[in-house]
Amino acid sequence: MILNYRSPALHGFLTFAIFVGLTACSSDTPLGFAAACMLSAIFAWFRPCYVPFVFGASFALLLAGLLSFLLIDGADALMLLPYMSISFASAALLGFVLGRFLKLIFIRFF
């Protein structure tokens, strides 16, 4: 199997993995939120199509949900998963808007 390192879906998957890793290490979401927001903004700056990125991130969220049900008690996983998904979605959306806005300003004024 040939792995395409330029795949937007892979970048979305890795962004979510970085978000989960930093959130788990710091036991709070601001560090993971900032990293996901920055990576999403970088991706929105360089890529015209954002849909495969979101597909990869949602696939990673699905895998994280399956793993959380295997490793964490069911009630805790049910409380943790919506919190993580909303936090990551808001970071990705904020990064996308910031990336596109900065690109628009940069192109228009420079």
C-alpha positions, -999 to +999 in steps of 0.1 A: +000+000+000+014+034-010+007+061+016+001+095+001+017+121+024+000+149+005-035+136+012-058+162+029-076+133+047-043+122+062-036+157+074-071+159+090-065+126+107-031+137+120-045+170+132-071+152+152-045+128+166-023+158+176-054+174+193-062+143+212-026+137+222-020+172+235-054+173+252-046+140+270-011+150+280-021+184+294-055+171+307-071+203+295-081+214+260-064+249+255-031+234+242-048+209+219-073+236+208-044+260+199-025+233+180-056+221+160-065+257+152-030+265+140-028+233+118-063+239+104-053+275+095-021+263+078-041+238+058-068+264+049-040+287+037-024+262+014-052+240+001-082+252-018-105+222-008-112+217+028-137+188+026-111+160+026-094+175+056-127+174+075-134+139+063-100+127+077-107+145+110-142+130+113-128+095+105-102+100+133-131+111+156-149+079+148-118+058+156-113+078+188-149+070+198-145+033+192-112+033+212-127+053+240-156+028+244-130+000+245-106+016+270-129+039+290-160+031+310-192+036+289-206+065+308-174+085+309-169+079+272-203+091+264-195+124+283-160+128+269-167+122+232-192+151+226-169+175+245-139+165+224-158+166+192-172+201+198-139+214+210-121+200+179-148+212+155-146+247+169-108+247+167-109+235+131-136+260+121-117+289+138-085+278+121-102+276+087-118+311+091-085+326+103-065+310+075-088+321+048-092+356+063-054+361+066-049+348+031-075+372+018-059+402+036-024+391+025-035+388-012-055+420-012-029+443+005+004+428-004 
